[in-house]
Amino acid sequence: MTELLGVRHPIVLAPMGGSAGGAPAAAVSQAGGLGLLGGAYWDRAWLERELPIVSESTDQPWGVGFLAWAIDAGAVQHALEFNPAAVMLSFGDPRPFVDQIRRTDAALIVQVADLDEARLAVDVGADAIVAQGTDSTISTSSRPTARM
């Protein structure tokens, strides 16, 4: 992870929508981890405020995360204009956004909740996979991660 993303520490700020804003994401990145801005549902006004904060507050790698089922290509394109080092897609099909992300230098991180989603993440060429199960704080799976 440190080599892939160019960070000093294998620590990632979860891109919790509305909570993981530009200042916390920049702080994590400045400290050597990967700060992920919580793009969630594509609240345009929130992202227009927070993307400049993170991009202007750190010279270290940072990223943005979205709920794949709740966004469109415009959300991803808007975020990519700020040159994130990574885009994380959670809870949905990443395929509609893969080509768009691949046209940039951003790493593709895909969060999965079951084995089928993990296989899909591998098939689309995810650079990193985050496995989530019922042991998480926000569960989308009926199975614990250990069963993956």
N, C-alpha and C positions, 0 to 999 in steps of 0.2 A: 504494500500500500504506500509506503513512504517513497519507493522508487516510482511507482505509477503516477502518483499525484504530486511528487516533489515537495512533500511535507516532512518535517523533522520527526514527528511523533504519529503513531497510528491511532489518532484520536479524531473522531468526527462529531461535529455538532449535528444532532438530528434536525432535519428541516421541518420542524413543527410549524404548520401554517399559522401565521398571525403572531407567533411567539418568537421564532428564530428570525429576528430582524437583522438589518444591516449591521448595527453596532455589535451584537453578540457574535455574529458570523465573522466579522472583521477581527474581533478580539481573539477568537479561537484560532484563526489563521495567523495572526501576529504572534501567538504563543507557540506556533509550530504544528498545529493540527489542521484539519480541514473544516472551516466554517461553512455550513450549508444554510443558505437563506431559505426560509420556508415559504415557497411559492404556492403551495396547496392548490386552491381552487381557481387561481388566476384572478385574484382581486387586483385589477389593473392599477387603481389608485395607490394601493399599498405597495405594489411592486415598483411603481414609478417613483415612490418616495424612498424605498429601502434599497433598491439596486444601486443607485448612485452612492449611497452611504457605504455599502460594503466595497464597491469597486474603487472608491476614492480613499478609503480608510486603511487599506492594506496593500502592500506590494507582494504579498504572499498568495499562494493558490487558495481559491475559495470556489464555492459552487452554489447551485440552487436546486431545490427539490420540488417536484410537483406530484399531485395525485393524477395519474395518467387518465383515469376515467372522467376527470372533471375539467380537462383543459383541451385546447385546440392548438394547432401549429403556431398560431399567433402568439400564444403565451411563451412557447419555447423560443421562437424567433426573437421576441422582445428581450428575453433573458440573455440569449446568445450575443446580442448586440453589446453587452457589457463584458464579454470575454471571460466567462467563468472557466475554471479549470475542470469542472465536472458538472454534469446534470444527472440528478437522481430522479427516477420515475418509480412511483409506488402505486400499488392497488389498481392495476389495470394493464391493458395491453400496451407494451412499449413500442410495438412495430410502427405505428403511424409517425413516430418521432425519430426513429433511428437514423434514417438518411440525413435528416436535417442536422442532427447532432454530429454525425460523422463528417459532415462538410466543414467542421471546425476542429480545433485541437482539443475540445472538451472530452473528458472521459465519460463514458456511459455507465452509470451505476443503476442497477435494477433491484428493487426490493421485492422479495417473493414470500408467499405465505404457504406454499405447498410444492410438492415435487413437480407437478405439471408446470407451474409458473417458473420454477428453477430451470426446467428443460427449455422453456421458451426463452428465458434470459440467456442461456448458453447459445441457443439457436440464433438469436439476434446479435450475438457477439458482445455481450456486456463485458466491460472491462473489470467490473467488480459486481458481486452479488451480495445483497444483505438478506439473510434468512430470518424471517420473523414467524413466530408461532403464538400459541396461546399464552406463553410465558411473558409476552410483551405487555406494555401498558395499554397499547391500542391494538387489539387483536382482530385480525381478519380471517383467522384460521381456526378450525375446530381441533387441530392437532398441535401438540407441543413441537417445538423446533427439533427436539431430539429424534423425532420419528422421520425427519426428512432424510 
